[in-house]
Amino acid sequence: SDLRVAVVGVGAMGADHVRRLADRVVGARPVLVADASAQTAERVAAAHPGVRVAPDALAALDDDDVDAVVIASTGPTHAELLLACLERGLPVLCEKPMTTDVASALEVVRAEAAVSATTGKRLVQVGFMRRYDAGYVALRQLVETDELGAPLLLHCAHRNASVPPYSTSETVVLDSLVHEVDGARFLLGEEVTAITVRTPRRRRSAPEGLADPVFALLETQSGALVDVEVSAATGLGYEVRTELVAERGTALVGTESGPLVARADTAVRGRRVPAGFLERFEAAYDAEVQAWADAARRGTAAGPSSYDGYAATAVTTAGVEALRTGRRVEVVLEPRP
Ligand code: ISE
C-alpha cells in the first residue's frame, strides 16, 4: 500500500513536493499538510483531494495516518522537527539546509545514530537534490572513474533571479551556497577544510543590505579548490553551472536547458533560461523524492545523510563567519558516529 506522507511547510518548495507526491511519485501519496500560515495550508490541501490540514507540525507527526514526513518549512525550524521524527521512528526527507547551526546538526546526527544502533536503519534524507541531477551524476562518474585524472578545481556559478523577502547575506550563504558545498563534497568525494568569502562591488539593484554577489573559495582535503559565485537577484532567471577542471580535461554541466530555438520575431537563436529552481531541477526533485519514498516504504532512508547535512552546515556557518570577518575560516568536522 502507498506510503502516507505528511508535508510540513507548504510554501513554494513544500507545495511542489505535495504536487509531486500526488501526481508523480509511485507508491506514495500526500495525506496531511501543515504550515505556519493556516491559509497557505488550506489552499494547498484544497488543490489535492484526500489531503487534510493538520493544526500544526507536531500534530502532523502524531497523526495515525502518517507513515513518513517531508520537512519543507524554513531552515531554523528543521532541527526540532527532525528530532521529533526520530523520536517517533518516522522516515523523513528534510529540505536543505538540514539545520542552520552546527550544534543542532550534530544533535540530529547523534539522535539518528542512536536509533540506527537498535534498528540498523537510517531515517533521515537531506534534500540535496543536485545529487539526483543527471549532469551532476555524470560529473561524479567522471571523477569516480578517474577518466580525466585528479580533480584540481571546480568553478561554480549559482544565480537566482530573485530571493525571498526574508533573505539576508547570511541566508544567501546558509540556503544557497550550501548547494555548492554539498555539490563539492559529492563530486570530489572529500571534505571541505576551509572557506573564504569575499564580496565584489555590489549589484545596485540588489535588495537593501544584501551582499550580492557573494564569492566563496572552498579548500578541500586533497588540495582541490572550489570557487563559487552566488548571485541573489540577477533579475534574469535561474542559472546553475559547475565546471570541473582535472589533470587531463575539463567538464562543464548546467549550461544547456531545453531546445535551441531560432525565432522569427526576434531573429535570435537561443535557449530559455529557466525561471527558478523548481523548473531547472524538476527531474532531479522527482528522482530525489521517488528514491526517498522507495526507501521510506522499507522503513529506512537513502541518499544524502544527516552527516552530509551536518558537514554542509559546518562549512556554511564557517562561511557566515568568513563573510562577517573577511577572514579564512577553517572547518574541523566531528567524525561520523
Ligand atoms: C533555495 O532555498 C534553494 O534551495 C534553491 O535551490 C537555491 O538555488 C536558492 O538559491 C535557495 O534560495
Boltz pocket constraint, residues with backbone or C-beta under 6 A from the ligand:
constraints:
  - pocket:
      binder: B
      contacts: [[A, 96], [A, 160], [A, 163], [A, 171], [A, 175], [A, 176], [A, 179], [A, 277]]
      max_distance: 6.0
